[in-house]
């Protein structure tokens, strides 16, 4: 399920967003960084990780929101 409206903060980068989601899901800080890389690779947006979310295309925002 992916809602129509993204639950993302535009001022954060993709890396920061995935780290926040990982911590919210209960991962430890030491596990969050490798998890972020793995998710970004699996969803195909490694090159976008350090861009601000408000610069993402709609499709990339959906991928991030799915993660």
Secondary structure, 3 states (H helix, E strand, C coil): CCCCCCCCCCCCEHHHHHHHHHHHCCCCHHHHHHHHHHHHHHHCCHHHCCCEHHHCCHHHHHHHHHC
